[in-house]
């Protein structure tokens, strides 16, 4: 049986990929809301929904940052 200290959770993450992904989500939200043709709260709702839909992928990325060796 493996020792729990030997188990590696997640994988290494490049910060540049996280930043590019976050920027892509914001740009996609701006496209969906029409670049400010709708109220700001609609942008916040769309942005929140996108983060909730992508939460699994984001948590995997963040999990890679906080991994045990």
Secondary structure, 3 states (H helix, E strand, C coil): CCCHHHCCCCCCCCHHHHHHHHHHHHHHHHHHCCCCCCCHHHHHHHHHHHHHHCHHHHHHHHHHHCCCC
